[in-house]
Amino acid sequence: MDRRTFISGVALGVFVAPRAAEAQRVGKVYRIGILTNAVPNAPEVSRDWDAFRQGLGERGWVEGKNMVINYRWAEGRVDRFPSLAEELVGLEPDLILAVTGPAARAAKRATSTIPIVMVYAFDPLGDGLVTSLARPGGNVTGLMFVVGPDIVGKQLELLKEVLPKVPRVAVLLNPDSPTSPTLFRATQTAAQALAVNLQLLEVRSPDEFEGAFAAMTKERAGALLVLPQPFTFAHARRIVDLAANSRLPTAYPFRESVEVGGLMAYAANAPDMFRRAATFVDKILKGAKPADLPVEQPTKFELVINLKTAKALGLTIPQSVLLRADEVIQ
């Protein structure tokens, strides 16, 4: 073999190897496990999954063609996450998408090798999911949901604009959630700045909701603030119905609550977060390591107002608030 033939052969090998590797990647059907707190087929979460699949489709990933998705639904029961995570790991997925911090923690306990993309994790550093937001350092990365005085303050500010003379605002949270101390401290800080009195109502299970709303009525709360937690999201419709029965103007952390009859919500744009989660999935399935992908925070927030609910409550939403709304439901 002369020198020219040898060089040509090497060059051809260098060219063919990546093409062969690419063909092998394209030919493989990847498996994604999804661990979520939601209820299957609930209309209020369908938009999020549509956005996720759309984000994947834009990058060439099509369910049933080059990827398979296995869902595990906790249906509002955080205690089910560990067993559901073990089930997913047993399927040997190429990646797990974990929705909420508790889901991500359960997935991380179940595996230290399978990549995990988190969505709606409140405190990934404090929860030990990552060692750094810039360089996660393990098998977990994704999107965190920052809740601080700025966001909670915005919700309280909106309530006070709609109800300038509100005497007391009730706050609904699940004390068993690890995010509760951080969330309530943020709420207290915002309330002090706005000179708003708070009434804390702790609800650990669905059968405690009616007692909590009875306590709001007894203490003459003029409005309600629902804090963003997996528990309140899973029982959003029940909370909306009880707030309507109690005639309590309520600010919610998820737009889905407003779509089923809640008054208003100021929150991160959930479909945008799920669409961005698809970017993490794409990068990891193409070879990137979670340890090297920085954790991201929400970049899009939205104010959604339900005028039909406002009318039922006898409220007139100030024009200054309506002009700031991203969407007004008639």
JOGI-V580237 format. One line per field, one symbol per residue. burial: b if it has 24 or more other ideal C-beta (glycine too) atoms within 12 Angstrom, else e. A space follows every 50 residues. Layout:
burial: ???
//
This chain:
burial: eeeeeeeeeeeeeeeeeeeeeeeeeeeeebbbbbbbbbbeebebbebbbe bbbebbeebebebeebbebbbbbbbbbbeebeebbebbbebebbbbbbbb bbbbbbbbbbbeebbbbbbbbbbbeebebbeebeebebbbbbbbbbbbbe bbbbbbbbbbbbbeebebbbbbbbeebbbbebbbebbbebbeebebebbb bbbbeeebbeebbebbeeeebbbbbbbbbbbbbbbbbbbbebbbebebbb bbbbbbbbbbbbbbbbbbbbbbbbbbbbbbbbbbbbeeebbebebbbbee bbbbbbbebbeebebebeeebbeebeeebe
//
